[in-house]
Amino acid sequence: MSDFDQLVERRGTDSVKWDELAQKFGRADVIPMWVSDMDFPTYPAIQRALAERAQHPLYGYTLKPPDYGAVVLGWLKRRQGWEPDADALVHVNGVVRGLATAVACFTQPGDAVLVLSPTYHPFRAIAEHQGRRLVEVPLAWDGRRFVIDFDAVRQAVASTRVPAAILCSPHNPVGRVWERGELLQLGQLLLDHGVLVLSDEVHSDLIYPEYRHIPFASLSPEFAANSVTFMAASKTFGLAGLQTSVAIIPSPTWREPFAAMQDALGSGLVNTFGITATMAAFRDGDGWVDALMAYLAASRDLMLQYFAEHIPAIRPVRPEGTYLAWLDCRGLSLADDALPRWFLDRAGVALTDGRDFGEQGRGFQRMNLAMPRPVLHEAFGKIAAAAQA
Ligand SMILES: Cc1ncc(COP(=O)(O)O)c(C=O)c1O
């Protein structure tokens, strides 16, 4: 089992999170709490499987092993109570790549793509680069957490033709794990208006112990037939550099054109190490993920308590899933451009600016909690010192 308190030096490994700091933020002497990437060594069985595969000196084109589908399905059944057909599984080289393929496949230039905002920024990039219109429906704050504004969704899909919506479940950046009732209401609304659901469930195994992820497509055969789901071992086990993910597309109506679009784009081939790592993760990584989430839950609780006691001007939204925390920084009364600079120059931490997630992110910052707790303590102390200066 991993020691999540262990700090492993990542500088000099071409890590985006660590080695891009100077280029991205203008200084490298800050604690990187930005891109969603964990600083924990992965599940040891994954490292062993990769080392074993690396020993064999040929790295040519690779098939998915015959039991790959069964291993993925076994994970989904055990962890999420979901039993899609084996036929529904389609290999994709990364979730963002899969979403981009789906948008290219199921929408036309000029079409609207609906998202709930604040929204994970690559969704916007995909829509904009492909000449689609991003329709952002703001989440509402109910005094405790962000919730879906169903009237606003209804208005959006009734007022213009929307062929597809990207659902982020759990939601990055606000950390919501959508409840059954919310998913049912949203799914029905989208089904009634002919909106295909592209459900990004890459964070679906990063659920705090008091919550439960419900796969959108597991809710009903109708929802399954109206959805394309993406998931992976990448976020959960810290394997994002291997770019290996799964699309789950129960209906051939969507699956066949999706596969054809992958061919058209020349994507969909297997990454040898990505498959090896995913197999090792999903075969028996359950205990490791449970330990990870227990560790992250304690980190989250520490953050909530620490900020309430020492940094009341910054109010973290309590995440239900993901290792990301959405910080309401409006209490600092800083101008838009001054806010990220305050965290960098005064506190010495690099966060993701809320404005990257759209207009709804103004006054917010996203903080990555997936670091050894001694580093979190240091970061919180630095933010407190800046706030109290
Ligand atoms: C919601 C969401 N989708 C997708 C991704 C990235 O997935 P991939 O690296 O497989 O493209 C991330 C990474 O942070 C994410 O937060």
The ligand as a Tripos MOL2 file, in Angstrom:
@<TRIPOS>MOLECULE
LIG
   16    16     1     0     0
SMALL
NO_CHARGES

@<TRIPOS>ATOM
      1 C1        -13.5970   16.5240  -16.1220 C.3       1 LIG1
      2 C2        -12.3430   16.0740  -16.7720 C.ar      1 LIG1
      3 N1        -12.3780   15.4220  -17.9400 N.ar      1 LIG1
      4 C3        -11.2670   14.9830  -18.5550 C.ar      1 LIG1
      5 C4        -10.0300   15.2090  -18.0110 C.ar      1 LIG1
      6 C5         -8.7900   14.7750  -18.7260 C.3       1 LIG1
      7 O1         -8.8980   13.5050  -19.2000 O.3       1 LIG1
      8 P1         -7.8270   12.9380  -20.2440 P.3       1 LIG1
      9 O2         -6.4730   13.2630  -19.7270 O.co2     1 LIG1
     10 O3         -8.1280   11.4950  -20.2790 O.co2     1 LIG1
     11 O4         -8.0930   13.6210  -21.5460 O.co2     1 LIG1
     12 C6         -9.9410   15.8810  -16.7910 C.ar      1 LIG1
     13 C7         -8.6210   16.1600  -16.2170 C.2       1 LIG1
     14 O5         -8.4750   16.9350  -15.3420 O.2       1 LIG1
     15 C8        -11.1120   16.3240  -16.1620 C.ar      1 LIG1
     16 O6        -11.0690   16.9720  -15.0030 O.3       1 LIG1
@<TRIPOS>BOND
     1     1     2 1
     2     2     3 ar
     3     2    15 ar
     4     3     4 ar
     5     4     5 ar
     6     5     6 1
     7     5    12 ar
     8     6     7 1
     9     7     8 1
    10     8     9 2
    11     8    10 1
    12     8    11 1
    13    12    13 1
    14    12    15 ar
    15    13    14 2
    16    15    16 1
@<TRIPOS>SUBSTRUCTURE
     1 LIG1         1 GROUP 0 **** ****
